[in-house]
């Protein structure tokens, strides 16, 4: 437990719009190569750190230009889109205005898929201009793509026009109103995972996700991991580009009516992520044993501080906060009492 007494924030210049460029791909290899190339440009700025970073001043104007925003969406094995974005003060003539924040607009991932199809047909990237707030909250109304499971008609044009302003529903409201049978389905046949792996392993990681989850869309987001001590850090002394692969929804096997062992598949992915020195986001559904958790995350500094400050006698361990009691019970039944000690 800690109390934040003060914080120093670096404020960067903003702008009223985002110029968003959609790059469509029909090959997973081409998608991964372009995504990696665009994302790696930001590592040098992350390495500088501190208050002296001026992305606008130090940025290139040709192929070396580093976009402020890079995001990938994969809709099928060989169909995806990489979106690169930058701040801008006006809407240019090279693209169109798109006000995604209006209640009747389709879910953003659906819109991105449609624009990618347009780019594929035109055989060139498509440019749109989004208001800054609309861009930042682009996945909020659809909760990425989870809303299609919660409100199946939510993206229907008639529903959007009449009731789109009601989305997304309150998470607290959903928890209170979810029937027991549906909650059991979520617990046993529904995946919520974000795995952070080195970008050099992106293609192999996508193959692992396909094997064990077989679900789309997938969210592909860059993150620079820093060296030093702590639960999450690089293995060397340099900053390194990682990729956050997000899988949210119902696995393909479940949709096809096949047997699917959720715990077995998640544990297989967790084992792979550990093997490539990656990390599982701590909010996700975790089924690691205490020893496996300690192998994925570097606990040395955490444990030192807990003992030094007496927190080990006053507060729960991070493992017990991440792996919820019902999952601990499942692990004990599967692997024995020692698994969670």
C-alpha positions, 0 to 999 in steps of 0.5 A: 500500500502506498499514498501518492503525495505528489506527482510531476506530469509532463504536459505536451501540446495538444490539438483539436483533431487527430489525423488518422491514416488506415493501412489495410493488409491481406497478409499477417506477415506484412501487417506485422512488419509494418506495425513493427516498423512504425512502432519502433520509431517511438522507442528512441523518444521513450529512451530520452525520457524526462522533460526534454523530449520534443516529438514535434521538433525531433521528428522526421518528415519522410519515412522516419516520421514517428506517429503519435499513435499506432494501433492495429486491429486484426479481423482474421488471420490474413486481414487487418488494419494498422492505424497511424495518427497525429495531432492536427489543428485543422482538417486537411484536404487529403481526408474526410471528417469523421465524428465518431462520438455521435451516438448513432455511429457504428462501433469503432472496430466495425468502422475501422474494418469498413475503412480498411475494406475501402483502402483495400479497394482503392489500393492506398491508405485512407485518411480521416480526421477525428475530433480529439475526444472522439479518438480517445474514447473510440472504443468506449461505447463498444467496450472494444468489441465486448458489447456485441456479447452483452447487447447483440443488437447494439450495433444495429442501425435502428438500435444505434439511432434510438438507443445508442446514447445509452451505451456503454451500460454501467459495469456495476449495473451489468454485475448486478443484473447478470444472471447466474447462468450467464456469469458461469458462461463468462467464467468458463467460456469467455476470454479477457486477456492482454498479453505483453510480449516482445515485438520480435515475437509478434508472429509467433505470439499471434499463432499461439493466440490463434491456436488457443483462443481462435478469436477475432478481432485482436487488439495490437498495441505497442508499448515500450518497456524500460530496464531497471528493477520492478515487476515488469522490466526488460531483461537487458539494459535497453528500452525494448518494444513490446506488443500488447495482444488483446483478446476479448470475447468468445473463443472460436471453439465455443462458437462452433459448439466444440468442447473448450477447456478455458483454464487449460488454454489460458494456462498454455498461453501464460506458459508461452508468454513466460517463456518469451519473457513477456507479461500478463496484464494484472487485470486479466483472468489469470490461472497461474500458480504462485510459483508461475506468477513469480517466474513471470514477474520479477518480485525481488524489489516488491518482496524487499519493500514489503518486508522492509516496510512491514507490509507483508504482515499487514496487507495481502500479497499481489498474487492473492489480489490478482488471482481471485478466490474462485480461481484459487479454488479451481487451481487447488482442485486441479493442481493441489494445495501446494499450487497456491502456497 
